């Protein structure tokens, strides 16, 4: 597919995007975006998303999995995150719970995964499952927009490198990778 897809910060002024990418279609895939694009947000309650390393357990959202399996100095996993359908109160922060120790490999798992390993084994598979099983209609709507000219996906995060631990990964970058059939393979690098 011959497409031109870019990632921009949600706060970027449309005029700036238009100047950089003339005639671009701008699609907000954040939690503040309009329907149907808001469904790409990891916070969106798509429902039925399998929790990695936890057979039979599902989550309402990808962010619920990511936050629910996070372990802090003063707090372990939080299974309540898995059932949160509100798109609010999903963030579990160091300010509240102390330093992050890692992500638990499943609700009952013993292994504590470091950040990049957790991104490779929890976040990426969960978001990929959502794209494969819950977002095919929306992806089908994006494809012709991308084929018609430049497509700019707005996100709060703009880190497109899954191996960069300094910033959270842009889920818009994952949508782009999926559309371009360039899904990241972190496991080969982290092995």
Backbone as a printed PyTorch tensor [residue, N CA C, xyz], in Angstrom:
tensor([[[  0.8540,  -1.1700,   0.0000],
         [  0.0000,   0.0000,   0.0000],
         [  0.9010,   1.2340,   0.0000]],

        [[  0.7290,   2.1060,  -0.9520],
         [  1.5070,   3.3320,  -1.0570],
         [  0.8110,   4.4100,  -0.2270]],

        [[  1.3110,   4.6150,   0.9990],
         [  0.6700,   5.5590,   1.9020],
         [  1.7040,   6.4520,   2.5690]],

        [[  1.2080,   7.5630,   3.0930],
         [  2.0310,   8.5730,   3.7410],
         [  1.3630,   8.8810,   5.0860]],

        [[  1.8350,   8.2110,   6.1610],
         [  1.2100,   8.3470,   7.4740],
         [  2.2110,   8.9500,   8.4480]],

        [[  1.7600,   9.9570,   9.1930],
         [  2.6180,  10.6650,  10.1330],
         [  1.9610,  10.7090,  11.5120]],

        [[  2.7770,  10.9590,  12.5280],
         [  2.3110,  11.0970,  13.8980],
         [  2.5840,  12.5350,  14.3300]],

        [[  1.6020,  13.1590,  14.9620],
         [  1.7850,  14.5130,  15.4910],
         [  1.1860,  14.5850,  16.8880]],

        [[  1.7080,  15.4990,  17.6760],
         [  1.1830,  15.6950,  19.0250],
         [ -0.2290,  16.2830,  18.9380]],

        [[ -1.0620,  15.8310,  19.8320],
         [ -2.4660,  16.2460,  19.8760],
         [ -2.6270,  17.7670,  19.9150]],

        [[ -1.6970,  18.4660,  20.5460],
         [ -1.8050,  19.9130,  20.6970],
         [ -1.2970,  20.6970,  19.4870]],

        [[ -0.7660,  20.0020,  18.4890],
         [ -0.2570,  20.6940,  17.3020],
         [ -1.4000,  21.3970,  16.5840]],

        [[ -1.1940,  22.6550,  16.2540],
         [ -2.2320,  23.4270,  15.5640],
         [ -2.4520,  22.8680,  14.1550]],

        [[ -3.7130,  22.7430,  13.7390],
         [ -4.0040,  22.2370,  12.3880],
         [ -3.2500,  22.9980,  11.2910]],

        [[ -3.0730,  24.3100,  11.4590],
         [ -2.3450,  25.0910,  10.4470],
         [ -0.8900,  24.6280,  10.3360]],

        [[ -0.2810,  24.2670,  11.4520],
         [  1.0950,  23.7660,  11.4190],
         [  1.1740,  22.4290,  10.7000]],

        [[  0.1880,  21.5770,  10.9450],
         [  0.1530,  20.2780,  10.2620],
         [ -0.0580,  20.4900,   8.7680]],

        [[ -0.9740,  21.3750,   8.4170],
         [ -1.2640,  21.6600,   7.0100],
         [ -0.0330,  22.2160,   6.2920]],

        [[  0.7370,  23.0450,   6.9860],
         [  1.9440,  23.6020,   6.3830],
         [  2.9720,  22.5100,   6.1150]],

        [[  3.1150,  21.5880,   7.0690],
         [  4.1010,  20.5160,   6.9370],
         [  3.6270,  19.4120,   5.9840]],

        [[  2.3110,  19.1160,   6.0310],
         [  1.7280,  18.0550,   5.1990],
         [  0.5110,  18.6120,   4.4670]],

        [[  0.7360,  19.3320,   3.3740],
         [ -0.3980,  19.9330,   2.6520],
         [ -1.4490,  18.8900,   2.2700]],

        [[ -2.6870,  19.2730,   2.4230],
         [ -3.8470,  18.4290,   2.0770],
         [ -3.9510,  17.1740,   2.9370]],

        [[ -3.3440,  17.1980,   4.1000],
         [ -3.3900,  16.0190,   4.9710],
         [ -4.7690,  15.8510,   5.5950]],

        [[ -5.1360,  14.5960,   5.8000],
         [ -6.3010,  14.2680,   6.6160],
         [ -5.7800,  14.0860,   8.0310]],

        [[ -6.4000,  14.7730,   8.9790],
         [ -5.9740,  14.7140,  10.3770],
         [ -6.9870,  13.8970,  11.1630]],

        [[ -6.5000,  12.8650,  11.8490],
         [ -7.3650,  11.9760,  12.6160],
         [ -6.8600,  11.9160,  14.0550]],

        [[ -7.7130,  12.3070,  14.9910],
         [ -7.3850,  12.3010,  16.4130],
         [ -7.7270,  10.9310,  16.9830]],

        [[ -6.6820,  10.1440,  17.3240],
         [ -6.9010,   8.7950,  17.8630],
         [ -6.6790,   8.7500,  19.3770]],

        [[ -6.7820,   9.9190,  20.0280],
         [ -6.6020,   9.9790,  21.4760],
         [ -7.9220,   9.6940,  22.1900]],

        [[ -7.8430,   9.6750,  23.5020],
         [ -9.0350,   9.4680,  24.3250],
         [ -9.9980,  10.6460,  24.2300]],

        [[ -9.5580,  11.7560,  23.6580],
         [-10.4190,  12.9310,  23.4530],
         [-10.9190,  13.0260,  22.0150]],

        [[-10.5210,  12.0800,  21.1660],
         [-10.9180,  12.1050,  19.7600],
         [-12.3910,  11.7680,  19.5760]],

        [[-12.9110,  12.0500,  18.3900],
         [-14.3110,  11.7420,  18.0920],
         [-14.4820,  10.2610,  17.7350]],

        [[-15.7190,   9.8060,  17.7700],
         [-16.0150,   8.4610,  17.2570],
         [-15.8110,   8.4830,  15.7540]],

        [[-15.3650,   7.4350,  15.1300],
         [-14.9740,   6.1630,  15.7160],
         [-13.5100,   6.1160,  16.1510]],

        [[-12.7710,   7.2260,  15.9310],
         [-11.3150,   7.2080,  16.1130],
         [-10.9020,   7.0600,  17.5710]],

        [[-11.7180,   7.5190,  18.5030],
         [-11.4080,   7.3760,  19.9290],
         [-11.2280,   5.9110,  20.3100]],

        [[-11.8160,   5.0240,  19.5420],
         [-11.7130,   3.5910,  19.8320],
         [-10.2690,   3.0840,  19.7520]],

        [[ -9.3870,   3.8240,  19.0640],
         [ -7.9700,   3.4450,  18.9980],
         [ -7.2310,   3.7630,  20.2990]],

        [[ -7.8100,   4.5960,  21.1460],
         [ -7.1570,   4.9370,  22.4090],
         [ -7.0040,   3.6870,  23.2640]],

        [[ -5.8300,   3.4880,  23.8770],
         [ -5.6560,   2.3340,  24.7650],
         [ -6.5970,   2.3890,  25.9790]],

        [[ -7.1280,   3.5650,  26.2640],
         [ -8.0550,   3.7370,  27.3840],
         [ -9.4810,   3.3040,  27.0280]],

        [[ -9.7770,   3.1950,  25.7460],
         [-11.1530,   2.9190,  25.3140],
         [-11.5740,   1.4970,  25.7100]],

        [[-12.7570,   1.3580,  26.3060],
         [-13.2240,   0.0400,  26.7590],
         [-13.7870,  -0.8090,  25.6110]],

        [[-12.8910,  -1.4270,  24.8670],
         [-13.3070,  -2.3190,  23.7780],
         [-13.8790,  -3.6160,  24.3310]],

        [[-13.3930,  -4.0390,  25.4860],
         [-13.8720,  -5.2470,  26.1560],
         [-13.2750,  -6.5230,  25.5880]],

        [[-13.1560,  -7.5130,  26.4580],
         [-12.7360,  -8.8460,  26.0420],
         [-11.2930,  -8.9990,  25.6140]],

        [[-10.4110,  -8.0900,  26.0140],
         [ -9.0030,  -8.1580,  25.6170],
         [ -8.2830,  -9.1240,  26.5510]],

        [[ -7.6930, -10.1960,  26.0290],
         [ -7.0100, -11.1710,  26.8960],
         [ -5.8370, -10.5470,  27.6460]],

        [[ -5.7300, -10.8910,  28.9180],
         [ -4.6300, -10.4060,  29.7430],
         [ -3.4520, -11.3670,  29.5570]],

        [[ -2.3140, -10.8720,  29.0670],
         [ -1.1560, -11.7480,  28.8770],
         [ -0.7760, -12.4770,  30.1640]],

        [[ -0.3480, -13.7110,  30.0040],
         [  0.1100, -14.5660,  31.1070],
         [ -0.9960, -14.9120,  32.1050]],

        [[ -2.2560, -14.6420,  31.7580],
         [ -3.3570, -14.8910,  32.6920],
         [ -4.5120, -15.5440,  31.9250]],

        [[ -4.4300, -16.8480,  31.6530],
         [ -5.4660, -17.5300,  30.8680],
         [ -6.8650, -17.3220,  31.4460]],

        [[ -7.8020, -17.0300,  30.5580],
         [ -9.1940, -16.8710,  30.9540],
         [ -9.5560, -15.5000,  31.4810]],

        [[ -8.5880, -14.6340,  31.6910],
         [ -8.8620, -13.2890,  32.2200],
         [ -8.8160, -12.2720,  31.0880]],

        [[ -9.8100, -11.3850,  31.0440],
         [ -9.8410, -10.3300,  30.0290],
         [ -9.9200,  -8.9660,  30.6920]],

        [[ -9.6830,  -7.9640,  29.8800],
         [ -9.7270,  -6.5730,  30.3330],
         [-10.6350,  -5.7730,  29.4150]],

        [[-11.1740,  -4.7070,  29.9530],
         [-11.9870,  -3.7980,  29.1360],
         [-11.1150,  -2.9880,  28.1820]],

        [[ -9.8870,  -2.6600,  28.6140],
         [ -9.0280,  -1.8070,  27.7940],
         [ -7.5740,  -2.2810,  27.8390]],

        [[ -6.8200,  -1.8490,  26.8610],
         [ -5.3830,  -2.1310,  26.8380],
         [ -4.7050,  -1.4200,  28.0120]],

        [[ -5.0900,  -0.1750,  28.2710],
         [ -4.4890,   0.5670,  29.3830],
         [ -4.8040,  -0.0970,  30.7150]],

        [[ -5.9840,  -0.7010,  30.8260],
         [ -6.3240,  -1.4370,  32.0420],
         [ -5.3540,  -2.5710,  32.3120]],

        [[ -4.9310,  -3.2530,  31.2490],
         [ -3.9350,  -4.3250,  31.3830],
         [ -2.5940,  -3.7300,  31.8090]],

        [[ -2.1570,  -2.6970,  31.0840],
         [ -0.8500,  -2.0880,  31.3440],
         [ -0.7560,  -1.5620,  32.7720]],

        [[ -1.7780,  -0.8510,  33.2040],
         [ -1.7660,  -0.2890,  34.5570],
         [ -2.0470,  -1.3500,  35.6170]],

        [[ -2.9120,  -2.2930,  35.2990],
         [ -3.2680,  -3.3260,  36.2660],
         [ -2.1200,  -4.2500,  36.6210]],

        [[ -1.2140,  -4.4930,  35.6790],
         [ -0.0790,  -5.3840,  35.9290],
         [  1.1610,  -4.6460,  36.4410]],

        [[  1.0660,  -3.3260,  36.5530],
         [  2.1940,  -2.5250,  37.0320],
         [  2.3800,  -2.7490,  38.5370]],

        [[  3.6440,  -2.8810,  38.9400],
         [  3.9800,  -3.1040,  40.3440],
         [  4.8750,  -1.9610,  40.8230]],

        [[  4.5130,  -1.4180,  41.9840],
         [  5.2440,  -0.3080,  42.5760],
         [  5.8880,  -0.7450,  43.8900]],

        [[  6.6990,   0.1200,  44.4240],
         [  7.3280,  -0.1380,  45.7060],
         [  6.2880,  -0.4030,  46.8020]],

        [[  5.1580,   0.3190,  46.7490],
         [  4.1520,   0.1530,  47.8020],
         [  2.8140,  -0.4090,  47.3070]],

        [[  2.7710,  -0.9290,  46.0780],
         [  1.5080,  -1.4850,  45.5580],
         [  1.7880,  -2.5450,  44.5040]],

        [[  1.0800,  -3.6570,  44.6150],
         [  1.2140,  -4.7260,  43.6330],
         [  0.2480,  -4.5340,  42.4710]],

        [[ -0.0640,  -5.6260,  41.7880],
         [ -1.0090,  -5.5680,  40.6720],
         [ -2.3620,  -5.0760,  41.1860]],

        [[ -3.1550,  -4.5070,  40.2760],
         [ -4.4830,  -4.0110,  40.6480],
         [ -5.5010,  -4.5420,  39.6430]],

        [[ -6.1290,  -5.6840,  39.9440],
         [ -7.0860,  -6.2910,  39.0210],
         [ -8.2970,  -5.4070,  38.7250]],

        [[ -8.5750,  -4.4200,  39.5710],
         [ -9.7120,  -3.5190,  39.3220],
         [ -9.5360,  -2.7310,  38.0290]],

        [[ -8.3030,  -2.4970,  37.6380],
         [ -8.0430,  -1.7540,  36.4010],
         [ -8.6290,  -2.4790,  35.1850]],

        [[ -8.6830,  -3.7980,  35.2610],
         [ -9.1630,  -4.5990,  34.1340],
         [-10.6430,  -4.3840,  33.8470]],

        [[-11.4190,  -4.0300,  34.8480],
         [-12.8640,  -3.8670,  34.6590],
         [-13.2830,  -2.4080,  34.5140]],

        [[-12.3390,  -1.4770,  34.5030],
         [-12.6500,  -0.0520,  34.3820],
         [-13.1170,   0.2580,  32.9560]],

        [[-14.3580,   0.7250,  32.8340],
         [-14.9310,   1.0710,  31.5310],
         [-15.0850,   2.5810,  31.3400]],

        [[-14.5540,   3.3670,  32.2690],
         [-14.8320,   4.8070,  32.2660],
         [-13.8360,   5.6420,  31.4720]],

        [[-12.6820,   5.0890,  31.1230],
         [-11.5830,   5.8200,  30.4940],
         [-10.9690,   6.8330,  31.4640]],

        [[-11.3250,   6.7610,  32.7380],
         [-10.7790,   7.6520,  33.7600],
         [-10.2150,   6.8010,  34.8960]],

        [[ -9.3530,   7.4210,  35.6740],
         [ -8.7850,   6.7730,  36.8610],
         [ -8.0540,   5.4690,  36.5310]],

        [[ -7.4280,   5.4210,  35.3730],
         [ -6.6610,   4.2370,  34.9880],
         [ -5.1730,   4.3790,  35.2920]],

        [[ -4.6810,   5.5860,  35.3630],
         [ -3.2410,   5.7970,  35.5800],
         [ -2.8770,   5.5060,  37.0310]],

        [[ -1.8630,   4.6810,  37.2020],
         [ -1.2810,   4.4160,  38.5220],
         [  0.1250,   5.0030,  38.4750]],

        [[  0.4060,   5.9390,  39.3600],
         [  1.6270,   6.7280,  39.2360],
         [  2.6140,   6.5120,  40.3760]],

        [[  3.8700,   6.8460,  40.0840],
         [  4.9320,   6.7800,  41.0830],
         [  4.6990,   7.7940,  42.1930]],

        [[  4.0890,   8.9000,  41.8430],
         [  3.8150,   9.9250,  42.8550],
         [  2.9500,   9.3460,  43.9790]],

        [[  2.0310,   8.4790,  43.6210],
         [  1.1160,   7.9020,  44.6080],
         [  1.6650,   6.6360,  45.2620]],

        [[  2.3550,   5.7930,  44.4640],
         [  2.7440,   4.4640,  44.9520],
         [  4.2460,   4.2400,  45.1060]],

        [[  5.0450,   5.2590,  44.8200],
         [  6.4880,   5.0890,  44.9090],
         [  7.0650,   4.5570,  43.6020]],

        [[  8.3520,   4.2890,  43.5710],
         [  9.0030,   3.8510,  42.3310],
         [  8.3560,   2.6050,  41.7180]],

        [[  8.3150,   2.5960,  40.3820],
         [  7.8040,   1.4400,  39.6560],
         [  8.8820,   0.3650,  39.6630]],

        [[  8.4900,  -0.8550,  40.0330],
         [  9.4360,  -1.9720,  40.0680],
         [  9.4110,  -2.7750,  38.7680]],

        [[  8.3060,  -2.7100,  38.0510],
         [  8.1530,  -3.4490,  36.8020],
         [  6.6990,  -3.8070,  36.5890]],

        [[  6.4740,  -4.7420,  35.6720],
         [  5.1280,  -5.2530,  35.3920],
         [  5.1150,  -6.7470,  35.6880]],

        [[  4.1070,  -7.1900,  36.3990],
         [  3.9700,  -8.5990,  36.7430],
         [  3.5970,  -9.3740,  35.4820]],

        [[  4.2120, -10.5220,  35.3040],
         [  3.8920, -11.4030,  34.1670],
         [  2.6040, -12.1540,  34.5130]],

        [[  1.4830, -11.4410,  34.4450],
         [  0.1680, -11.9980,  34.7620],
         [ -0.2670, -11.6300,  36.1660]],

        [[ -1.5680, -11.7340,  36.3890],
         [ -2.1170, -11.3640,  37.6970],
         [ -1.5310, -12.1910,  38.8350]],

        [[ -1.2760, -13.4660,  38.5720],
         [ -0.7490, -14.3620,  39.6040],
         [  0.7140, -14.7230,  39.3660]],

        [[  1.3230, -14.1180,  38.3560],
         [  2.6880, -14.4680,  37.9830],
         [  3.6980, -14.0820,  39.0360]],

        [[  4.8250, -14.7690,  38.9980],
         [  5.9200, -14.4780,  39.9320],
         [  6.9500, -13.5440,  39.2990]],

        [[  7.1080, -13.6440,  37.9770],
         [  8.1400, -12.8470,  37.3020],
         [  7.7300, -11.3820,  37.2440]],

        [[  8.7120, -10.5270,  37.4680],
         [  8.5260,  -9.0920,  37.3530],
         [  9.3210,  -8.6500,  36.1280]],

        [[  8.6260,  -8.1600,  35.1220],
         [  9.2590,  -7.7980,  33.8570],
         [  9.7560,  -6.3610,  33.8920]],

        [[ 10.9960,  -6.1140,  33.4390],
         [ 11.4560,  -4.7390,  33.3070],
         [ 10.6780,  -4.0370,  32.1940]],

        [[ 10.8050,  -2.7280,  32.1500],
         [  9.9530,  -1.8940,  31.2860],
         [  9.9020,  -2.3320,  29.8220]],

        [[ 11.0480,  -2.4470,  29.1610],
         [ 11.0160,  -2.8020,  27.7330],
         [ 10.5060,  -4.2220,  27.5060]],

        [[ 10.8420,  -5.1480,  28.3980],
         [ 10.3290,  -6.5120,  28.2790],
         [  8.8060,  -6.4980,  28.4510]],

        [[  8.3000,  -5.7010,  29.3900],
         [  6.8530,  -5.5810,  29.5880],
         [  6.1900,  -4.9590,  28.3630]],

        [[  6.8440,  -3.9780,  27.7660],
         [  6.3010,  -3.3810,  26.5490],
         [  6.1880,  -4.4470,  25.4550]],

        [[  7.2230,  -5.2900,  25.3430],
         [  7.2470,  -6.3340,  24.3100],
         [  6.2530,  -7.4600,  24.5800]],

        [[  6.0640,  -7.8280,  25.8530],
         [  5.2760,  -9.0190,  26.1720],
         [  3.8850,  -8.7310,  26.7220]],

        [[  3.6250,  -7.4720,  27.0760],
         [  2.2990,  -7.1220,  27.5970],
         [  1.6230,  -6.0940,  26.6930]],

        [[  2.2370,  -4.9040,  26.5660],
         [  1.5750,  -3.8230,  25.8480],
         [  1.3900,  -4.1160,  24.3630]],

        [[  2.4760,  -4.4560,  23.6710],
         [  2.3740,  -4.6940,  22.2240],
         [  1.4080,  -5.8330,  21.8790]],

        [[  1.4730,  -6.9880,  22.5370],
         [  0.5140,  -8.0450,  22.2010],
         [ -0.9330,  -7.6640,  22.5190]],

        [[ -1.1320,  -6.9070,  23.6010],
         [ -2.4930,  -6.4950,  23.9610],
         [ -3.0580,  -5.5190,  22.9320]],

        [[ -2.2440,  -4.5440,  22.5390],
         [ -2.7140,  -3.5660,  21.5500],
         [ -2.8940,  -4.2330,  20.1840]],

        [[ -2.0030,  -5.1490,  19.8360],
         [ -2.1340,  -5.8750,  18.5690],
         [ -3.4170,  -6.7070,  18.5570]],

        [[ -3.7400,  -7.3500,  19.6820],
         [ -4.9700,  -8.1360,  19.7680],
         [ -6.1800,  -7.2230,  19.5430]],

        [[ -6.1560,  -6.0370,  20.1450],
         [ -7.2620,  -5.0900,  19.9640],
         [ -7.4010,  -4.7020,  18.4900]],

        [[ -6.2780,  -4.4480,  17.8190],
         [ -6.3330,  -4.1070,  16.3920],
         [ -6.8690,  -5.2820,  15.5720]],

        [[ -6.3850,  -6.4720,  15.8580],
         [ -6.7920,  -7.6650,  15.1010],
         [ -8.2570,  -8.0310,  15.3060]],

        [[ -8.7560,  -7.8490,  16.5330],
         [-10.0630,  -8.4070,  16.8840],
         [-11.1510,  -7.3900,  17.1660]],

        [[-10.8030,  -6.1450,  17.4210],
         [-11.8070,  -5.1500,  17.8180],
         [-11.8440,  -3.9040,  16.9380]],

        [[-10.8120,  -3.6810,  16.1360],
         [-10.7120,  -2.4120,  15.4160],
         [-10.6040,  -2.5610,  13.8980]],

        [[-11.0170,  -3.6860,  13.3730],
         [-10.9040,  -3.9060,  11.9290],
         [-11.7860,  -2.9480,  11.1150]],

        [[-12.9710,  -2.6270,  11.5890],
         [-13.8380,  -1.6880,  10.8590],
         [-13.2020,  -0.3030,  10.7920]],

        [[-12.6390,   0.1420,  11.9160],
         [-12.0020,   1.4550,  11.9540],
         [-10.7450,   1.4800,  11.0830]],

        [[ -9.9860,   0.3960,  11.1050],
         [ -8.8100,   0.3080,  10.2350],
         [ -9.2180,   0.3430,   8.7650]],

        [[-10.3280,  -0.2990,   8.4480],
         [-10.8350,  -0.2880,   7.0710],
         [-11.2370,   1.1230,   6.6470]],

        [[-11.6730,   1.9470,   7.5990],
         [-12.0020,   3.3390,   7.2870],
         [-10.7460,   4.1990,   7.1380]],

        [[ -9.6840,   3.8560,   7.8720],
         [ -8.4380,   4.6230,   7.7760],
         [ -7.6730,   4.3530,   6.4820]],

        [[ -7.7240,   3.1180,   6.0070],
         [ -6.9140,   2.7570,   4.8270],
         [ -7.1640,   3.6640,   3.6290]],

        [[ -8.4240,   3.9040,   3.2240],
         [ -8.6150,   4.7960,   2.0690],
         [ -8.1970,   6.2400,   2.3470]],

        [[ -8.2970,   6.6750,   3.5990],
         [ -7.8280,   8.0210,   3.9380],
         [ -6.3210,   8.1050,   3.7390]],

        [[ -5.6100,   7.0590,   4.1360],
         [ -4.1580,   7.0250,   3.9720],
         [ -3.7600,   6.9210,   2.5080]],

        [[ -4.5540,   6.2400,   1.7130],
         [ -4.2530,   6.0870,   0.2910],
         [ -4.5560,   7.3560,  -0.4980]],

        [[ -5.4530,   8.1860,   0.0230],
         [ -5.8700,   9.3930,  -0.7000],
         [ -4.8730,  10.5410,  -0.5830]],

        [[ -3.9890,  10.4830,   0.3820],
         [ -3.0270,  11.5620,   0.5920],
         [ -2.4250,  11.4330,   1.9680]],

        [[ -1.6610,  12.4260,   2.4010],
         [ -1.0550,  12.3200,   3.7220],
         [ -2.1130,  12.1360,   4.8160]],

        [[ -1.8060,  11.2670,   5.7510],
         [ -2.6670,  11.0290,   6.9060],
         [ -1.8430,  11.3340,   8.1410]],

        [[ -2.3720,  12.1830,   9.0180],
         [ -1.6860,  12.5360,  10.2620],
         [ -2.5440,  12.0430,  11.4180]],

        [[ -1.9420,  11.1710,  12.2370],
         [ -2.6150,  10.6390,  13.4150],
         [ -2.1600,  11.4240,  14.6290]],

        [[ -3.1100,  11.9770,  15.3600],
         [ -2.7940,  12.7530,  16.5520],
         [ -2.7700,  11.8600,  17.7790]],

        [[ -1.7660,  12.0910,  18.6280],
         [ -1.6090,  11.3160,  19.8590],
         [ -0.9900,  12.2320,  20.9070]],

        [[ -1.1410,  11.8830,  22.1810],
         [ -0.4890,  12.6380,  23.2480],
         [  0.9850,  12.2750,  23.3380]],

        [[  1.3320,  11.0980,  22.8850],
         [  2.7230,  10.6560,  22.8510],
         [  3.1780,  10.5880,  21.3940]],

        [[  4.4340,  10.9280,  21.1470],
         [  4.9370,  10.8840,  19.7700],
         [  6.1500,   9.9770,  19.6220]],

        [[  6.4740,   9.2180,  20.6710],
         [  7.5810,   8.2670,  20.5920],
         [  7.1710,   7.1130,  19.6740]],

        [[  7.8500,   6.9940,  18.5500],
         [  7.5400,   5.9350,  17.5870],
         [  8.4920,   4.7420,  17.6860]],

        [[  9.4700,   4.8400,  18.5880],
         [ 10.4680,   3.7770,  18.7280],
         [ 10.1600,   2.9140,  19.9500]],

        [[  9.6760,   1.6870,  19.7400],
         [  9.3300,   0.8450,  20.8820],
         [ 10.5300,   0.4720,  21.7580]],

        [[ 11.7400,   0.6510,  21.2540],
         [ 12.9330,   0.3440,  22.0350],
         [ 13.4530,   1.5470,  22.8210]],

        [[ 12.7500,   2.6730,  22.7290],
         [ 13.1260,   3.8740,  23.4800],
         [ 12.3250,   3.8940,  24.7830]],

        [[ 12.9880,   3.5930,  25.9150],
         [ 12.2660,   3.5490,  27.1800],
         [ 12.0670,   4.9200,  27.8270]],

        [[ 12.6360,   5.9670,  27.2430],
         [ 12.5860,   7.2900,  27.8690],
         [ 11.1840,   7.8870,  27.8560]],

        [[ 10.3640,   7.4990,  26.8980],
         [  9.0140,   8.0680,  26.7740],
         [  8.0170,   6.9480,  26.5150]],

        [[  6.7710,   7.1470,  26.9410],
         [  5.7420,   6.1600,  26.5910],
         [  5.6160,   6.0430,  25.0730]],

        [[  5.2720,   4.8640,  24.6320],
         [  5.1330,   4.5910,  23.2010],
         [  3.8300,   5.1790,  22.6680]],

        [[  3.9040,   5.7820,  21.5150],
         [  2.7180,   6.3250,  20.8510],
         [  1.8740,   5.1770,  20.3030]],

        [[  0.6000,   5.1130,  20.7310],
         [ -0.2700,   4.0850,  20.1550],
         [ -0.6150,   4.4410,  18.7070]],

        [[ -0.5910,   5.7220,  18.3650],
         [ -0.8010,   6.1150,  16.9690],
         [  0.3010,   5.5300,  16.0890]],

        [[  1.5160,   5.4540,  16.6340],
         [  2.6230,   4.8420,  15.8890],
         [  2.3470,   3.3650,  15.6430]],

        [[  1.6700,   2.7250,  16.5940],
         [  1.3210,   1.3120,  16.4020],
         [  0.2170,   1.1490,  15.3500]],

        [[ -0.7120,   2.0850,  15.3240],
         [ -1.7390,   2.0670,  14.2680],
         [ -1.0520,   2.2260,  12.9150]],

        [[ -0.1190,   3.1710,  12.8310],
         [  0.6430,   3.3810,  11.5970],
         [  1.3950,   2.1090,  11.2060]],

        [[  2.0970,   1.5000,  12.1600],
         [  2.8580,   0.2800,  11.8850],
         [  1.9500,  -0.8390,  11.3940]],

        [[  0.7860,  -0.9420,  11.9740],
         [ -0.1710,  -1.9760,  11.5750],
         [ -0.6340,  -1.7430,  10.1320]],

        [[ -0.9950,  -0.5000,   9.8220],
         [ -1.4590,  -0.1810,   8.4670],
         [ -0.3770,  -0.4120,   7.4230]],

        [[  0.8730,  -0.1920,   7.7970],
         [  1.9990,  -0.3490,   6.8690],
         [  2.6040,  -1.7500,   6.9140]],

        [[  2.0170,  -2.6230,   7.7240],
         [  2.5310,  -3.9780,   7.9110],
         [  3.9910,  -3.9430,   8.3650]],

        [[  4.2570,  -3.0800,   9.3520],
         [  5.6070,  -2.9200,   9.9020],
         [  5.5850,  -3.1000,  11.4240]],

        [[  4.8010,  -4.0670,  11.9020],
         [  4.6740,  -4.2490,  13.3450],
         [  6.0400,  -4.5160,  13.9720]],

        [[  6.3590,  -3.8220,  15.0850],
         [  7.6830,  -3.9870,  15.6900],
         [  7.8830,  -5.3790,  16.3040]],

        [[  9.0860,  -5.9020,  16.1180],
         [  9.4660,  -7.1810,  16.7140],
         [ 10.5390,  -6.8980,  17.7500]],

        [[ 10.1060,  -6.5800,  18.9580],
         [ 11.0480,  -6.2510,  20.0190],
         [ 11.7070,  -7.4930,  20.5870]],

        [[ 11.0240,  -8.6300,  20.5210],
         [ 11.5450,  -9.8330,  21.1580],
         [ 12.8940, -10.2540,  20.5770]],

        [[ 13.0660, -10.0870,  19.2680],
         [ 14.3360, -10.4820,  18.6700],
         [ 15.4850,  -9.5920,  19.1780]],

        [[ 15.1710,  -8.3410,  19.4910],
         [ 16.1880,  -7.4160,  19.9740],
         [ 16.4550,  -7.6420,  21.4610]],

        [[ 15.4130,  -7.9600,  22.2190],
         [ 15.5480,  -8.0990,  23.6640],
         [ 15.9840,  -9.4880,  24.1120]],

        [[ 16.0330, -10.4400,  23.1890],
         [ 16.3910, -11.8250,  23.5610],
         [ 17.7890, -11.9310,  24.1050]]])
